[in-house]
């Protein structure tokens, strides 16, 4: 594995995992008032397009990391509506 | 430009732009209590690594889109501390 590949995998892991602590915070506090619903929707559109791109290029790491992001952000979207005041 | 490239550029544009509405919401409401600081820091680490990866691979679109994300998320980080109660 090249140095570039390792940096790429590290970068992808961080950006894919970033929304997980946000989701955990929302589940704990049941508060979503300060979260932008536009941000969540734009992000879901973007990571879904990355999954599609991964399929087009047949790149499993892109598919897996972004499919994980789609799941996390869809869950965040559901909780956003559940906890909306 | 191939179909794959267009999908990739669209995906990158959406994921890079996603945090912009969140930043605008924070500036408008001055409220950040529900935002996860861990999420912001992990995201900054991830997109910074993508910028570095872009330099290693000499891919201008990766450098530019992720440098934009670094800027947006650093600004969000600053406002998180400014508006912290």
Backbone of each chain as ProteinMPNN parsed JSONL, in Angstrom:
{"seq_chain_A": "XXXXXXXXXXXXXXXXXXXXXXXXXXXXXXXXXXXXXXXXXXXXXXXXXXXXXXXXXXXXXXXXXXXXXXXXXXXXXXXXXXXXX", "coords_chain_A": {"N_chain_A": [[0.848, -1.2, 0.0], [0.594, 2.192, -0.902], [2.005, 5.333, 0.353], [0.351, 7.514, -0.284], [-2.114, 6.204, -0.588], [-2.591, 5.372, 2.041], [-2.838, 7.862, 3.345], [-5.116, 8.767, 1.996], [-7.025, 6.851, 2.81], [-7.037, 7.367, 5.557], [-7.974, 10.032, 5.533], [-10.545, 9.632, 4.408], [-11.687, 8.001, 6.378], [-11.825, 9.747, 8.601], [-13.52, 11.85, 7.568], [-15.815, 10.368, 7.009], [-16.509, 9.385, 9.515], [-17.085, 11.624, 10.951], [-19.726, 12.624, 11.443], [-20.766, 10.925, 13.289], [-20.215, 11.432, 16.152], [-21.884, 13.688, 16.297], [-24.405, 12.601, 15.853], [-24.584, 10.91, 18.094], [-24.571, 12.831, 20.124], [-27.027, 14.111, 19.62], [-28.83, 12.006, 20.1], [-28.374, 11.632, 22.823], [-28.99, 14.181, 24.003], [-31.429, 14.849, 22.905], [-31.887, 17.187, 21.523], [-32.146, 19.304, 18.752], [-32.309, 21.788, 17.724], [-30.345, 23.682, 16.939], [-29.187, 22.556, 14.777], [-28.661, 22.552, 11.279], [-31.086, 21.745, 8.984], [-30.859, 21.929, 6.271], [-28.119, 21.57, 5.898], [-27.893, 18.834, 6.645], [-29.493, 17.617, 4.633], [-28.183, 18.411, 2.22], [-25.752, 17.176, 2.651], [-26.502, 14.449, 2.709], [-27.342, 14.184, 0.046], [-24.861, 14.659, -1.239], [-23.11, 12.569, -0.208], [-24.541, 10.358, -1.081], [-24.297, 10.647, -3.825], [-21.523, 10.205, -3.957], [-21.467, 7.466, -3.292], [-22.735, 6.421, -5.55], [-20.865, 7.267, -7.479], [-18.719, 5.699, -6.604], [-19.684, 3.155, -7.297], [-19.792, 3.436, -10.094], [-17.058, 3.703, -10.657], [-16.193, 1.416, -9.607], [-15.008, 1.262, -7.048], [-14.49, -0.006, -4.09], [-13.722, 0.998, -1.422], [-14.624, 3.709, -1.53], [-17.371, 3.31, -1.942], [-18.116, 1.894, 0.445], [-17.302, 3.614, 2.643], [-18.801, 5.912, 2.136], [-21.402, 4.894, 2.014], [-21.729, 4.238, 4.654], [-21.716, 6.841, 5.705], [-24.109, 7.794, 4.534], [-26.003, 6.252, 5.92], [-25.561, 7.101, 8.636], [-26.212, 9.835, 8.39], [-28.841, 9.741, 7.439], [-30.072, 8.63, 9.657], [-29.604, 10.71, 11.445], [-31.174, 12.65, 10.218], [-33.751, 11.557, 10.56], [-33.929, 11.636, 13.396], [-33.782, 14.377, 13.698], [-36.309, 15.211, 12.872], [-37.882, 13.783, 14.678], [-37.185, 14.848, 17.188], [-37.826, 17.467, 16.89], [-39.058, 20.578, 17.974]], "CA_chain_A": [[0.0, 0.0, 0.0], [1.43, 3.399, -0.993], [1.814, 6.397, 1.341], [-0.812, 8.276, -0.74], [-3.307, 5.41, -0.29], [-2.799, 5.414, 3.487], [-3.376, 9.199, 3.644], [-6.484, 8.791, 1.452], [-7.893, 6.038, 3.677], [-7.159, 8.117, 6.816], [-8.86, 11.171, 5.249], [-11.902, 9.101, 4.228], [-12.176, 7.506, 7.661], [-12.19, 10.913, 9.41], [-14.704, 12.564, 7.056], [-16.986, 9.49, 7.131], [-16.855, 9.178, 10.926], [-17.294, 12.922, 11.612], [-21.097, 12.88, 11.87], [-21.132, 9.961, 14.327], [-20.357, 12.128, 17.441], [-23.059, 14.581, 16.246], [-25.58, 11.73, 16.024], [-24.585, 10.469, 19.497], [-24.977, 13.993, 20.923], [-28.465, 14.32, 19.41], [-29.539, 10.919, 20.79], [-28.233, 11.873, 24.269], [-29.629, 15.42, 24.484], [-32.732, 15.022, 22.249], [-31.978, 18.577, 21.075], [-31.641, 19.461, 17.383], [-32.707, 23.131, 17.274], [-29.243, 24.433, 16.32], [-28.684, 21.836, 13.603], [-29.251, 22.979, 10.013], [-31.692, 20.662, 8.199], [-30.297, 22.064, 4.913], [-26.814, 20.906, 5.948], [-28.099, 17.38, 6.646], [-30.008, 17.19, 3.321], [-27.132, 18.582, 1.208], [-24.755, 16.147, 2.933], [-27.044, 13.156, 2.26], [-27.257, 14.205, -1.423], [-23.45, 14.528, -1.614], [-22.535, 11.239, 0.066], [-25.23, 9.401, -1.953], [-23.633, 10.766, -5.132], [-20.227, 9.525, -3.818], [-21.723, 6.015, -3.374], [-23.0, 6.163, -6.97], [-19.556, 7.418, -8.12], [-17.948, 4.504, -6.247], [-20.168, 2.037, -8.125], [-19.368, 3.709, -11.483], [-15.614, 3.486, -10.76], [-15.932, 0.113, -8.983], [-14.063, 1.472, -5.944], [-15.151, -0.488, -2.864], [-13.562, 1.891, -0.26], [-15.504, 4.874, -1.696], [-18.746, 2.842, -1.727], [-18.342, 1.527, 1.851], [-17.206, 4.744, 3.567], [-19.904, 6.842, 1.913], [-22.645, 4.22, 2.388], [-21.762, 4.425, 6.104], [-22.138, 8.236, 5.908], [-25.534, 7.899, 4.187], [-26.728, 5.658, 7.049], [-25.445, 7.985, 9.802], [-26.92, 11.088, 8.134], [-30.271, 9.45, 7.356], [-30.498, 8.47, 11.045], [-29.614, 12.072, 11.991], [-32.351, 13.314, 9.627], [-34.944, 11.021, 11.244], [-33.948, 12.189, 14.757], [-34.055, 15.812, 13.583], [-37.763, 15.385, 12.826], [-38.446, 13.197, 15.901], [-36.924, 15.724, 18.342], [-38.179, 18.844, 16.545], [-40.019, 21.16, 18.945]], "C_chain_A": [[0.888, 1.256, 0.0], [1.1, 4.389, 0.128], [0.543, 7.193, 1.01], [-2.11, 7.535, -0.378], [-3.631, 5.462, 1.199], [-3.388, 6.768, 3.908], [-4.834, 9.301, 3.179], [-7.454, 8.027, 2.331], [-8.115, 6.758, 5.011], [-8.137, 9.282, 6.624], [-10.314, 10.71, 5.153], [-12.514, 8.616, 5.523], [-12.64, 8.674, 8.538], [-13.46, 11.588, 8.885], [-15.964, 11.697, 7.142], [-17.457, 9.4, 8.572], [-17.305, 10.468, 11.61], [-18.71, 13.093, 12.166], [-21.557, 11.946, 13.0], [-21.235, 10.631, 15.712], [-21.547, 13.094, 17.472], [-24.337, 13.767, 16.489], [-25.711, 11.287, 17.48], [-25.051, 11.61, 20.408], [-26.49, 14.225, 20.833], [-29.28, 13.26, 20.158], [-29.516, 11.149, 22.308], [-29.075, 13.057, 24.736], [-31.059, 15.58, 23.977], [-32.963, 16.459, 21.793], [-31.385, 18.719, 19.676], [-31.868, 20.88, 16.853], [-31.597, 23.864, 16.522], [-28.67, 23.747, 15.086], [-29.419, 22.293, 12.35], [-29.766, 21.77, 9.233], [-31.172, 20.709, 6.76], [-28.941, 21.371, 4.85], [-26.983, 19.396, 5.851], [-28.543, 16.892, 5.266], [-28.954, 17.311, 2.217], [-26.074, 17.487, 1.378], [-25.227, 14.769, 2.467], [-26.985, 13.072, 0.73], [-25.818, 13.956, -1.874], [-22.9, 13.128, -1.399], [-23.232, 10.153, -0.756], [-24.608, 9.43, -3.349], [-22.255, 10.115, -5.101], [-20.388, 8.007, -3.886], [-21.925, 5.619, -4.839], [-21.691, 6.232, -7.773], [-18.688, 6.19, -7.858], [-18.355, 3.288, -7.07], [-19.71, 2.203, -9.573], [-17.892, 3.362, -11.679], [-15.205, 2.13, -10.189], [-14.874, 0.229, -7.877], [-14.755, 1.187, -4.61], [-14.943, 0.47, -1.67], [-14.467, 3.124, -0.324], [-16.954, 4.477, -1.423], [-19.007, 2.64, -0.229], [-18.333, 2.747, 2.768], [-18.385, 5.699, 3.385], [-21.267, 6.212, 2.2], [-22.831, 4.329, 3.906], [-22.244, 5.846, 6.435], [-23.624, 8.428, 5.605], [-26.375, 7.398, 5.358], [-26.745, 6.599, 8.257], [-26.289, 9.245, 9.59], [-28.417, 10.891, 7.962], [-30.843, 9.299, 8.763], [-30.609, 9.844, 11.716], [-30.845, 12.835, 11.492], [-33.636, 12.869, 10.325], [-35.057, 11.621, 12.649], [-34.233, 13.69, 14.741], [-35.572, 16.051, 13.599], [-38.426, 14.881, 14.112], [-38.34, 14.19, 17.063], [-37.28, 17.188, 18.07], [-39.237, 19.371, 17.509], [-41.159, 21.852, 18.196]], "O_chain_A": [[1.816, 1.367, 0.801], [0.052, 4.294, 0.767], [-0.246, 7.509, 1.901], [-3.077, 8.145, 0.077], [-4.794, 5.581, 1.583], [-4.314, 6.825, 4.717], [-5.679, 9.853, 3.883], [-8.571, 8.483, 2.577], [-9.227, 6.768, 5.539], [-9.023, 9.495, 7.452], [-11.205, 11.321, 5.743], [-13.711, 8.788, 5.755], [-13.709, 8.612, 9.146], [-14.375, 11.869, 9.658], [-17.061, 12.223, 7.327], [-18.659, 9.345, 8.834], [-17.844, 10.428, 12.716], [-18.88, 13.65, 13.251], [-22.615, 12.158, 13.593], [-22.237, 10.431, 16.399], [-22.153, 13.305, 18.523], [-25.227, 14.188, 17.228], [-26.809, 11.285, 18.038], [-25.824, 11.393, 21.341], [-27.147, 14.5, 21.837], [-30.298, 13.575, 20.775], [-30.505, 10.896, 22.995], [-29.787, 12.964, 25.736], [-31.829, 16.355, 24.544], [-34.107, 16.9, 21.689], [-30.251, 18.304, 19.437], [-31.645, 21.146, 15.672], [-31.875, 24.592, 15.568], [-27.779, 24.283, 14.427], [-30.644, 22.409, 12.348], [-28.995, 20.884, 8.864], [-31.055, 19.674, 6.103], [-28.638, 20.673, 3.883], [-26.297, 18.745, 5.063], [-28.042, 15.88, 4.775], [-28.837, 16.423, 1.373], [-25.564, 16.941, 0.4], [-24.447, 14.006, 1.897], [-26.628, 12.033, 0.175], [-25.574, 13.151, -2.773], [-22.29, 12.555, -2.302], [-22.614, 9.144, -1.099], [-24.415, 8.389, -3.977], [-21.837, 9.527, -6.099], [-19.546, 7.324, -4.469], [-21.37, 4.627, -5.31], [-21.431, 5.385, -8.627], [-18.009, 5.695, -8.757], [-17.513, 2.494, -7.489], [-19.29, 1.236, -10.21], [-17.505, 2.808, -12.708], [-14.042, 1.734, -10.268], [-13.966, -0.597, -7.784], [-15.495, 2.015, -4.08], [-15.909, 0.739, -0.955], [-15.017, 3.543, 0.694], [-17.686, 5.209, -0.757], [-19.993, 3.147, 0.306], [-19.241, 2.912, 3.582], [-18.91, 6.235, 4.361], [-22.196, 6.918, 2.59], [-23.952, 4.493, 4.387], [-23.071, 6.036, 7.327], [-24.32, 9.14, 6.329], [-27.348, 8.044, 5.746], [-27.801, 6.866, 8.831], [-27.0, 9.676, 10.498], [-29.194, 11.783, 8.303], [-31.945, 9.767, 9.047], [-31.56, 10.117, 12.448], [-31.477, 13.573, 12.248], [-34.498, 13.688, 10.643], [-36.132, 12.061, 13.055], [-34.855, 14.215, 15.664], [-36.057, 16.973, 14.254], [-39.403, 15.463, 14.584], [-39.288, 14.356, 17.831], [-37.061, 18.049, 18.922], [-40.203, 18.673, 17.817], [-42.066, 22.4, 18.823]]}, "seq_chain_B": "XXXXXXXXXXXXXXXXXXXXXXXXXXXXXXXXXXXXXXXXXXXXXXXXXXXXXXXXXXXXXXXXXXXXXXXXXXXXXXXXXXXXX", "coords_chain_B": {"N_chain_B": [[-15.167, 15.644, -20.867], [-15.84, 12.941, -18.728], [-18.797, 10.99, -17.87], [-18.542, 9.866, -15.321], [-16.693, 11.639, -14.149], [-18.225, 13.979, -14.029], [-20.236, 13.197, -12.215], [-18.597, 12.777, -9.984], [-17.602, 15.397, -9.532], [-20.008, 16.697, -8.953], [-20.749, 15.306, -6.618], [-18.592, 16.016, -4.92], [-18.972, 18.782, -4.815], [-21.45, 19.006, -3.459], [-20.83, 17.715, -0.941], [-18.777, 19.373, -0.058], [-20.038, 21.837, 0.135], [-21.914, 21.452, 2.078], [-21.62, 22.22, 4.819], [-21.91, 24.914, 4.797], [-24.63, 26.047, 4.94], [-25.025, 25.353, 7.626], [-23.129, 26.926, 8.94], [-24.096, 29.481, 8.272], [-26.559, 29.396, 9.612], [-25.672, 29.308, 12.279], [-24.37, 31.795, 12.493], [-26.566, 33.476, 12.161], [-28.348, 32.74, 14.291], [-26.738, 32.696, 16.52], [-26.458, 30.497, 18.141], [-25.06, 27.533, 19.373], [-25.24, 25.332, 20.91], [-26.286, 22.742, 20.412], [-24.561, 21.692, 18.607], [-22.022, 19.355, 17.856], [-18.825, 19.568, 19.078], [-16.837, 17.723, 18.75], [-17.549, 16.544, 16.313], [-17.049, 18.723, 14.568], [-14.245, 19.024, 14.902], [-13.225, 16.477, 14.128], [-14.054, 16.499, 11.496], [-12.595, 18.697, 10.457], [-10.002, 17.65, 10.718], [-10.23, 15.481, 8.925], [-10.894, 16.737, 6.37], [-8.634, 18.33, 6.083], [-6.667, 16.381, 5.812], [-7.551, 15.397, 3.338], [-6.917, 17.596, 1.702], [-4.128, 17.516, 1.871], [-3.75, 14.978, 0.707], [-4.657, 15.604, -1.853], [-2.608, 17.323, -2.679], [-0.458, 15.501, -2.676], [-1.281, 13.784, -4.739], [-1.491, 15.581, -6.701], [-3.979, 16.695, -7.498], [-5.981, 19.089, -8.393], [-8.871, 19.662, -8.149], [-9.569, 18.197, -5.821], [-7.918, 19.411, -3.919], [-8.888, 22.107, -3.966], [-11.726, 21.917, -3.362], [-11.673, 20.729, -0.828], [-10.036, 22.471, 0.612], [-11.708, 24.643, 0.716], [-13.691, 23.514, 2.378], [-12.166, 23.215, 4.735], [-11.793, 25.901, 5.446], [-14.506, 26.767, 5.857], [-15.224, 25.081, 7.992], [-13.319, 25.705, 9.938], [-14.062, 28.325, 10.463], [-16.592, 27.81, 11.498], [-15.802, 26.454, 13.804], [-14.499, 28.506, 15.23], [-16.712, 30.249, 15.683], [-18.196, 28.527, 17.246], [-16.836, 28.552, 19.677], [-16.957, 31.3, 20.229], [-19.727, 31.776, 20.567], [-20.353, 30.135, 22.626], [-22.066, 29.215, 25.54]], "CA_chain_B": [[-15.346, 15.211, -19.479], [-16.648, 11.724, -18.697], [-19.964, 10.955, -16.987], [-18.022, 9.601, -13.98], [-16.087, 12.88, -13.644], [-19.314, 14.915, -13.711], [-20.838, 12.702, -10.959], [-17.617, 13.036, -8.934], [-17.585, 16.836, -9.255], [-21.283, 16.997, -8.292], [-20.651, 14.753, -5.263], [-17.646, 16.841, -4.175], [-19.58, 20.097, -4.598], [-22.454, 18.871, -2.392], [-20.243, 17.44, 0.382], [-18.0, 20.545, 0.362], [-20.925, 22.969, 0.424], [-22.911, 21.064, 3.082], [-21.487, 22.9, 6.105], [-22.167, 26.337, 4.609], [-25.902, 26.421, 5.59], [-24.869, 25.237, 9.082], [-22.391, 28.121, 9.363], [-25.027, 30.62, 8.141], [-27.537, 29.271, 10.706], [-24.978, 29.662, 13.525], [-24.148, 33.246, 12.479], [-27.871, 34.119, 12.331], [-28.994, 32.484, 15.589], [-25.738, 32.772, 17.595], [-26.663, 29.337, 19.018], [-24.263, 26.382, 18.932], [-25.303, 24.34, 21.989], [-26.593, 21.391, 19.935], [-23.534, 21.252, 17.656], [-20.954, 18.555, 18.461], [-17.47, 20.082, 18.824], [-16.073, 16.562, 18.253], [-17.858, 16.438, 14.892], [-16.334, 19.786, 13.857], [-12.797, 18.753, 14.93], [-12.943, 15.293, 13.295], [-14.259, 16.928, 10.11], [-11.445, 19.524, 10.069], [-8.886, 16.714, 10.523], [-10.48, 14.718, 7.694], [-10.778, 17.537, 5.147], [-7.23, 18.739, 5.971], [-5.974, 15.23, 5.231], [-7.914, 15.364, 1.914], [-6.108, 18.629, 1.029], [-2.777, 16.939, 1.787], [-3.863, 13.913, -0.297], [-4.754, 16.293, -3.143], [-1.258, 17.776, -3.037], [0.334, 14.302, -2.983], [-1.718, 13.242, -6.032], [-1.537, 16.705, -7.636], [-5.348, 16.803, -8.021], [-6.475, 20.428, -8.052], [-10.257, 19.7, -7.637], [-9.577, 17.693, -4.439], [-7.312, 20.454, -3.093], [-9.748, 23.285, -3.862], [-12.996, 21.666, -2.675], [-11.433, 20.448, 0.582], [-9.523, 23.697, 1.232], [-12.934, 25.399, 0.992], [-14.282, 22.887, 3.571], [-11.332, 23.565, 5.893], [-12.124, 27.294, 5.772], [-15.865, 26.824, 6.418], [-15.27, 24.388, 9.285], [-12.524, 26.486, 10.894], [-14.921, 29.453, 10.84], [-17.62, 27.225, 12.379], [-15.118, 26.155, 15.083], [-14.301, 29.795, 15.916], [-18.02, 30.698, 16.158], [-18.627, 27.604, 18.318], [-16.252, 29.055, 20.927], [-17.447, 32.668, 20.447], [-21.131, 31.776, 20.997], [-20.531, 29.15, 23.691], [-22.675, 29.812, 26.744]], "C_chain_B": [[-16.278, 13.99, -19.429], [-17.82, 11.876, -17.724], [-19.523, 10.764, -15.541], [-17.45, 10.875, -13.349], [-17.158, 13.875, -13.217], [-19.979, 14.514, -12.387], [-19.891, 12.996, -9.785], [-17.563, 14.509, -8.536], [-18.864, 17.249, -8.524], [-21.231, 16.531, -6.838], [-19.756, 15.63, -4.394], [-18.214, 18.218, -3.856], [-20.589, 20.039, -3.453], [-21.8, 18.65, -1.024], [-19.412, 18.627, 0.866], [-18.903, 21.688, 0.815], [-21.838, 22.697, 1.619], [-22.836, 21.892, 4.365], [-21.793, 24.4, 6.019], [-23.517, 26.761, 5.221], [-25.839, 26.306, 7.121], [-24.167, 26.473, 9.643], [-23.303, 29.348, 9.333], [-26.051, 30.603, 9.285], [-26.912, 29.724, 12.037], [-24.76, 31.184, 13.613], [-25.463, 33.993, 12.742], [-28.401, 33.979, 13.751], [-28.056, 32.692, 16.773], [-25.894, 31.628, 18.601], [-25.866, 28.142, 18.503], [-24.357, 25.21, 19.912], [-25.495, 22.904, 21.483], [-25.557, 20.857, 18.946], [-22.427, 20.504, 18.395], [-19.587, 19.124, 18.073], [-16.568, 18.953, 18.303], [-16.287, 16.405, 16.747], [-17.046, 17.476, 14.106], [-14.829, 19.479, 13.786], [-12.417, 17.55, 14.063], [-13.044, 15.672, 11.817], [-13.084, 17.771, 9.616], [-10.216, 18.641, 9.827], [-9.028, 15.99, 9.19], [-10.277, 15.542, 6.434], [-9.354, 18.084, 4.967], [-6.394, 17.62, 5.36], [-6.299, 15.09, 3.735], [-7.13, 16.406, 1.114], [-4.686, 18.108, 0.805], [-2.729, 15.845, 0.72], [-3.915, 14.514, -1.708], [-3.402, 16.791, -3.631], [-0.371, 16.596, -3.442], [0.015, 13.774, -4.378], [-1.752, 14.311, -7.118], [-2.906, 16.831, -8.303], [-5.993, 18.093, -7.523], [-7.93, 20.414, -7.517], [-10.35, 19.224, -6.183], [-9.005, 18.751, -3.507], [-8.3, 21.599, -2.863], [-11.013, 23.021, -3.057], [-12.766, 21.434, -1.182], [-10.815, 21.643, 1.32], [-10.696, 24.61, 1.587], [-13.616, 24.856, 2.259], [-13.5, 23.221, 4.837], [-11.699, 24.964, 6.375], [-13.486, 27.401, 6.466], [-15.887, 26.222, 7.817], [-14.41, 25.07, 10.348], [-13.333, 27.685, 11.388], [-16.002, 28.976, 11.812], [-17.038, 26.946, 13.764], [-14.936, 27.439, 15.902], [-15.634, 30.284, 16.5], [-18.538, 29.812, 17.284], [-18.101, 28.128, 19.662], [-16.769, 30.456, 21.263], [-18.846, 32.651, 21.075], [-21.404, 30.789, 22.126], [-21.072, 29.836, 24.946], [-21.915, 29.389, 27.99]], "O_chain_B": [[-17.362, 14.003, -20.011], [-17.832, 12.766, -16.874], [-20.052, 11.409, -14.636], [-17.686, 11.158, -12.175], [-17.03, 14.534, -12.185], [-20.253, 15.365, -11.541], [-20.337, 13.415, -8.717], [-17.488, 14.835, -7.351], [-18.82, 18.051, -7.59], [-21.62, 17.268, -5.931], [-20.113, 15.955, -3.261], [-17.979, 18.763, -2.777], [-20.595, 20.907, -2.581], [-22.164, 19.313, -0.052], [-19.34, 18.873, 2.07], [-18.58, 22.414, 1.756], [-22.476, 23.621, 2.124], [-23.869, 22.232, 4.94], [-21.918, 25.073, 7.042], [-23.555, 27.746, 5.958], [-26.508, 27.058, 7.831], [-24.556, 27.001, 10.685], [-23.285, 30.161, 10.258], [-26.374, 31.644, 9.856], [-27.546, 30.433, 12.819], [-24.942, 31.783, 14.674], [-25.484, 35.002, 13.446], [-28.848, 34.955, 14.354], [-28.514, 32.847, 17.905], [-25.515, 31.761, 19.764], [-25.98, 27.776, 17.333], [-23.644, 24.217, 19.768], [-24.938, 21.964, 22.05], [-25.652, 19.715, 18.496], [-21.948, 20.959, 19.433], [-19.232, 19.159, 16.894], [-15.654, 19.194, 17.515], [-15.34, 16.165, 15.998], [-16.426, 17.143, 13.096], [-14.209, 19.653, 12.736], [-11.415, 17.588, 13.349], [-12.24, 15.234, 10.994], [-12.622, 17.59, 8.489], [-9.478, 18.846, 8.863], [-8.072, 15.894, 8.421], [-9.572, 15.111, 5.522], [-8.909, 18.284, 3.837], [-5.534, 17.859, 4.512], [-5.431, 14.711, 2.949], [-6.723, 16.142, -0.017], [-4.119, 18.235, -0.28], [-1.791, 15.785, -0.074], [-3.294, 13.996, -2.636], [-3.079, 16.704, -4.815], [0.372, 16.674, -4.42], [0.913, 13.367, -5.116], [-2.002, 14.021, -8.287], [-2.998, 17.045, -9.512], [-6.479, 18.175, -6.395], [-8.207, 21.087, -6.525], [-11.12, 19.779, -5.399], [-9.54, 18.972, -2.421], [-8.528, 22.016, -1.728], [-11.352, 23.8, -2.166], [-13.562, 21.882, -0.357], [-11.041, 21.812, 2.518], [-10.685, 25.27, 2.626], [-14.062, 25.628, 3.108], [-14.088, 23.478, 5.887], [-11.892, 25.185, 7.57], [-13.614, 28.032, 7.515], [-16.497, 26.784, 8.727], [-14.738, 25.019, 11.533], [-13.3, 28.023, 12.571], [-16.295, 29.635, 12.81], [-17.7, 27.172, 14.777], [-15.186, 27.458, 17.107], [-15.694, 30.686, 17.662], [-19.24, 30.288, 18.177], [-18.826, 28.145, 20.657], [-16.996, 30.773, 22.431], [-19.122, 33.415, 22.0], [-22.551, 30.62, 22.541], [-20.593, 30.895, 25.35], [-22.274, 29.788, 29.097]]}, "name": "protein", "num_of_chains": 2, "seq": "XXXXXXXXXXXXXXXXXXXXXXXXXXXXXXXXXXXXXXXXXXXXXXXXXXXXXXXXXXXXXXXXXXXXXXXXXXXXXXXXXXXXXXXXXXXXXXXXXXXXXXXXXXXXXXXXXXXXXXXXXXXXXXXXXXXXXXXXXXXXXXXXXXXXXXXXXXXXXXXXXXXXXXXXXX"}
